[in-house]
Amino acid sequence: MEEIYARVQRNDKRPLAKAKSKEELEKLYQARLPYYEEAIIRVRGTNKSSEKITKEIVKLYFKWLNKEL
């Protein structure tokens, strides 16, 4: 949760999330967690740049499209 909170605080394109406290973000995350767990592709973002995360998502997405996952 610390990583999520830190990223939201640095991101000016997330004004609704940025206005929330850590506790509010945690509650929102917990409410969404069942949907996140249904994802076929999962990428850990801790200690990675947004560019690296994006590249990893794209790579895994194309593997999924080609039925390699």
Protein Blocks (a to p, Z undefined) as FASTA:
>chain_A
ZZmmmmmmmpmklmmlmmpcfklmmmmmmmmmmmmmmpmbdcdfehpafklmmmmmmmmm
mmmmnopZZ
